[in-house]
C-alpha cells in the first residue's frame, strides 16, 4: 500500500486530480486504480452530465451495485460477529447498518458529502444524497479493487471507527411509528395484512404487508408479528425516501394532496 507522501511519485492521468486522489486516500486508506469509477460515484443525476455519446453519467448504476455489495459485506461481518444469533436478529442488524439514514451520517463523517457534484438550484443536498453516494462509493471500490477491499474498508474504516456494530444492532428503531407519523402528516390511512407460517426449523414465521391508502408499500418478515411489521414499515420508508414515483402514484390515486408533498 502506498504511503501518503508518495502521491507525487505516482503517474496520474491528470495532475490536477492529485487533490482528488489525496481526498480518496484519506477516506479509503488506499489510492484508487481507476479514478473514473470514483468520479462517477460522486456525480448526482441533477448535474445532467453526459458522456461523448450523449449517454447520461451519474452514480445511480454504481449505487445499485454498491447496495448489493454492501448487503453481502455487512451480512458477512454481522454473521461472524454475532455467532450465537438467529437469522432474524442478523437480518435486522444488517438492515440497521445499511439503512439510508445511517449511511448518510457515515458519508458526512468521512467527508464524502463534500465531494458530491450536484446542482444546488434543482436539488437539495441532504443525507439521502450522501447515503446514495456512499453506496455508489462501495460500487466503485468493488469495480476498482474487488470484494476484499470493500470488506477491508467497511471493517477498518467504518465499523472499526465510526459505527459501533453492537450498539447499532441492539438499538431499538421504531419504523412503524415513523411511518405512522408520515401517514398522519399526509392524512392517509395505514393498515397491515399478515400471515403466519413455519420456518424450516419449525419456528413461527410471520409475514406482513403494510398498505398506505390501500397501496402496498412494503413487505417484511420476522419471528413475531411486531418484527415483521417493523421490517415491512422499514421497507416502506425506504421506498418513500428513495424517489418520487411512490408520491406520484399516491397523488394519482388522490391519496395525498399534491400541495402537502
Secondary structure, 3 states (H helix, E strand, C coil): CCCHHHHHHCCCCCHHHHHHHHHHHHHHCCCCCCHHHHHHHCECHHHCCECCCCCECCCHHHHHHHHHHHHHHHHHHHHHHCCCCCHHHHHHHHHHHHCHHHHHHHHHHCCHHHHCECCCCCCCCCHHHHHHHHHHHHHHHHHHHCHHHHHHHHHHHHCCCCCCHHHHHHCCCCHHHHHHHHHHHHCCCEEEEEEEEECCCCCEEEEEEEEECCEEEEEEEECCHHHHHHHHHHHHHHHHHHCCHHHHHHHHCCCCCHHHC
